[in-house]
Amino acid sequence: MGFHWNKHCIAVLLIISAAAVYGTQVSILQSPPLLSVQNGQTAFLNCSISNHRQLNLEFVLFYWYLLPSHPEKKANSTKELAIENSTHISIFEGVDFFTSSLTLRNVTPYDGGVYQCSVYIVIPSAKDYRGNGTLLSVKAAPVVSLIAGSVDDRSGLVTLTCSVMGFYPQDVTVSWENTPIGIPPSIQQHPLTLNQDGTYSTSSSVTLWSPETGMTCAVNQPSLAEPIRKSIGKGGVPQHKSYYYYFLILGLTVLVPLLIWILKKTMRYSDSRNFTADRHNAEVEQHADIVYTTVQHKQPPMMSALHPHTFSSEPNHPILEEPTLYSTVIYSTSITDSVGE
């Protein structure tokens, strides 16, 4: 009887616990409800059970699901996708086991959609609960460029191409401003192309007579605070690059002659220095020849007169028997002085 009583007690306690869980609504907080990030940034999502202490929960499991919003993913999947850890996604459980966080690194448009946190209560209720979800929207601003083709010599027509690259969402408007009055230009809007990272690209071309006035391509897209405008000047010269041509003309007319003049002055100065050095070397050599010739025909003076404090005037002094380098230098200097006089 004791065993059966204990068994019944355990059953009653489980029923009471389950009734407490079912009677009290499990509160799952998922934040933030809305999140907008730029392409390439990082997104953080959180999920927690706020009243787990009141329900005496002991063991729960967290799961994450994505209902994609990207057109390509929606076409290939009709239901929500389970999120798992990868090099791109990290799921962390809290230290109290009642919280979970989801981190998405280097977000792309493919990551956009509704993320739902699912909590499975193992003990004591064995039931699954869902959070309200987080709507993650990814935006990518377009890169716009305007290029003019060469003018057709026979028809005089030129084609301007406005390229819009790497944008999301796919809603985009490309328009042409300052079109010439008269014959309307031929405008061709090219279809969208899907890039590898989930962004889109497109282009618009206009064919017209070589423009006598400026033409402007205006691009508007949801990720832009204001439209992007690219202009091209008369004859198909991009206006935002026209100052390069002014600097080029200035360099050809002013800077190049100035550099040539400086180069000539430098060469003349170098030639002058070389001439002076050569002349000085020639004079030095001529002077040395004169000194040598003079030494050959004159008797050396008394060594005491050259340096009385060092040499003795006595004849046949031992220190004078072998002339040293020092005495030879002094001797040569004296001879040179006498020649100069």
JOQUIDA-V864493 format. One record per residue. N is the residue number from 1. PSI is psi in degrees with one decimal (999 if undefined). BURIAL is 1 if it has 9 or more other C-alpha atoms within 8 Angstrom, else 0. D_CENTER is the distance of its C-alpha to the mean C-alpha in whole Angstrom. Layout:
# JOQUIDA-V864493
n = <N	N>
psi = <PSI	PSI>
burial = <BURIAL	BURIAL>
d_center = <D_CENTER	D_CENTER>
This chain:
# JOQUIDA-V864493
n = <1	2	3	4	5	6	7	8	9	10	11	12	13	14	15	16	17	18	19	20	21	22	23	24	25	26	27	28	29	30	31	32	33	34	35	36	37	38	39	40	41	42	43	44	45	46	47	48	49	50	51	52	53	54	55	56	57	58	59	60	61	62	63	64	65	66	67	68	69	70	71	72	73	74	75	76	77	78	79	80	81	82	83	84	85	86	87	88	89	90	91	92	93	94	95	96	97	98	99	100	101	102	103	104	105	106	107	108	109	110	111	112	113	114	115	116	117	118	119	120	121	122	123	124	125	126	127	128	129	130	131	132	133	134	135	136	137	138	139	140	141	142	143	144	145	146	147	148	149	150	151	152	153	154	155	156	157	158	159	160	161	162	163	164	165	166	167	168	169	170	171	172	173	174	175	176	177	178	179	180	181	182	183	184	185	186	187	188	189	190	191	192	193	194	195	196	197	198	199	200	201	202	203	204	205	206	207	208	209	210	211	212	213	214	215	216	217	218	219	220	221	222	223	224	225	226	227	228	229	230	231	232	233	234	235	236	237	238	239	240	241	242	243	244	245	246	247	248	249	250	251	252	253	254	255	256	257	258	259	260	261	262	263	264	265	266	267	268	269	270	271	272	273	274	275	276	277	278	279	280	281	282	283	284	285	286	287	288	289	290	291	292	293	294	295	296	297	298	299	300	301	302	303	304	305	306	307	308	309	310	311	312	313	314	315	316	317	318	319	320	321	322	323	324	325	326	327	328	329	330	331	332	333	334	335	336	337	338	339	340	341>
psi = <-38.3	-41.4	-44.2	-35.4	-42.0	-39.9	-41.9	-35.8	-43.4	-42.9	-41.7	-41.6	-40.7	-39.2	-41.4	-41.6	-43.9	-39.0	-36.8	-41.1	-46.2	-32.0	-28.7	126.7	130.8	123.7	111.4	120.8	123.0	127.9	151.3	160.7	-32.9	136.9	125.2	126.7	158.4	155.8	126.4	-9.1	-175.4	139.1	138.8	129.0	145.0	150.5	136.6	158.0	109.5	-29.7	35.9	-27.1	-37.3	-32.4	-2.7	44.3	141.8	-38.1	121.0	159.0	139.7	141.0	152.3	139.6	151.9	127.8	98.0	150.7	-11.6	132.1	-37.7	-42.2	-34.3	-34.7	-30.5	-7.5	127.3	-0.3	175.1	153.9	136.2	135.7	130.8	162.7	141.0	-175.5	-17.4	-27.0	138.8	132.3	125.4	137.2	142.3	161.7	-24.3	0.0	13.8	14.5	155.0	145.4	148.2	126.4	126.5	116.8	147.2	59.0	140.8	166.3	-23.7	-20.0	-6.1	148.4	-165.8	120.7	127.7	135.3	126.5	129.5	119.8	113.5	109.8	-48.9	124.8	-0.4	-24.6	59.1	152.8	136.8	150.3	145.6	174.7	-15.9	158.9	123.2	112.0	118.6	134.7	133.1	144.9	118.7	140.9	156.2	120.4	136.2	146.1	122.5	137.1	130.3	176.1	149.7	131.4	120.6	-32.6	-44.6	-18.7	12.9	150.0	145.0	124.6	132.3	123.7	111.6	132.4	112.6	141.9	51.7	157.4	139.8	178.0	-6.6	120.6	146.2	124.9	122.7	158.9	132.3	159.4	35.1	144.1	149.6	141.2	-122.9	119.7	141.3	160.3	114.7	131.3	119.4	118.6	149.5	164.0	144.3	139.3	127.6	168.8	-32.4	6.7	-5.3	173.5	159.9	153.0	177.0	158.3	135.8	143.0	131.7	125.1	173.6	151.9	115.5	130.1	-18.8	171.4	148.5	146.1	133.6	122.5	128.3	126.8	136.3	147.9	-26.7	-3.0	137.7	-31.0	157.5	149.9	130.9	130.6	129.7	155.1	138.1	-168.3	133.8	6.7	24.1	121.2	129.6	-35.3	-5.2	3.8	-31.2	-22.1	-38.8	-35.4	-43.3	-35.9	-44.6	-41.6	-40.2	-38.8	-33.7	-25.7	-52.8	-41.9	-48.9	-36.1	-41.7	-39.2	-42.9	-43.7	-40.2	-41.1	-43.1	-40.3	-41.3	-40.8	-42.5	-39.3	-41.9	-39.6	-42.5	-39.3	-39.9	-43.2	-41.7	-41.8	-41.6	-41.5	-41.5	-39.0	-41.8	-39.9	-43.5	-40.3	-41.4	-38.1	-36.8	-40.1	-42.5	-42.7	-43.1	-40.7	-40.4	-33.9	-26.1	-3.9	153.4	143.1	144.4	172.4	137.0	-26.7	-30.6	-29.6	-44.2	79.4	-24.6	-13.6	-38.9	152.2	153.3	0.1	139.9	151.6	37.3	139.9	-31.4	-16.0	-3.2	-32.9	101.9	137.5	171.0	-35.9	-42.8	-34.7	-40.7	-43.4	-39.2	-46.2	-38.3	-38.9	-42.1	-40.6	-40.6	-40.7	-34.9	-39.3	-34.4	999>
burial = <0	0	0	0	0	0	0	0	0	0	0	0	0	1	0	0	1	1	0	1	1	0	0	0	0	1	0	1	1	1	1	0	1	0	1	0	1	1	1	0	1	1	1	0	1	1	1	1	1	0	0	1	0	0	1	0	1	0	1	1	0	1	1	1	1	1	1	1	1	1	0	0	1	1	0	0	0	0	0	1	0	0	0	0	0	0	0	0	1	1	1	0	1	1	0	0	1	1	1	1	1	1	1	1	1	1	1	1	1	1	1	1	1	1	1	1	1	1	1	1	1	1	1	1	1	0	0	0	1	1	1	1	1	1	1	1	1	1	1	1	1	1	1	1	0	1	0	1	1	0	1	0	0	0	0	1	1	1	1	1	1	1	1	1	1	1	1	1	1	0	0	0	0	1	0	1	0	0	0	1	0	0	0	0	1	0	0	0	0	0	0	0	0	0	1	0	0	1	1	1	1	1	1	1	1	1	1	1	0	1	1	0	1	1	1	1	1	1	1	1	1	0	1	1	0	0	1	1	0	1	1	1	1	1	0	1	1	1	0	0	0	1	0	0	0	0	0	0	0	1	1	1	0	0	1	1	1	0	0	0	0	0	0	0	0	0	0	0	0	0	0	0	0	0	0	0	0	0	0	0	0	0	0	0	0	0	0	0	0	0	1	0	0	1	1	0	0	0	0	0	0	0	1	1	0	1	0	1	0	0	1	1	0	0	0	0	1	0	0	0	0	0	0	0	0	0	0	1	0	1	1	1	0	1	1	1	0	0	0	0	0>
d_center = <79	77	74	74	74	71	69	70	69	65	65	66	63	61	62	62	59	58	60	58	54	55	57	54	51	48	45	42	39	36	33	31	33	30	26	23	20	17	16	14	15	18	22	25	28	32	35	38	42	43	47	47	49	52	52	53	50	50	47	45	42	39	37	34	35	32	34	31	30	28	30	30	31	34	35	35	36	39	39	37	35	35	32	32	29	27	23	22	25	27	30	32	35	36	38	41	41	41	37	34	31	28	25	22	19	16	18	19	22	24	24	26	29	32	32	35	36	40	42	45	48	49	52	54	54	52	50	47	45	42	40	39	35	32	30	27	25	22	20	17	17	17	15	18	19	23	24	28	30	32	36	39	41	44	43	41	38	35	32	29	27	24	22	21	18	17	19	21	24	26	28	27	28	28	30	31	33	35	36	39	43	45	44	42	39	38	35	34	32	30	30	27	26	24	21	21	19	22	20	22	22	25	26	28	30	33	35	37	39	37	36	38	36	32	31	28	27	26	24	25	24	25	21	21	23	24	24	22	23	23	26	27	30	33	34	30	28	25	26	22	22	26	25	24	27	29	27	28	31	31	30	33	36	35	33	34	38	37	35	38	40	39	39	42	43	42	44	47	46	46	49	51	50	51	54	55	54	56	59	59	59	62	64	63	65	68	68	68	71	73	73	74	77	78	78	80	83	83	84	82	83	84	81	82	81	78	77	80	79	78	80	84	87	89	90	88	86	84	81	82	83	79	77	73	70	70	74	73	70	72	75	72	71	75	76	73	74	77	76	74	78>
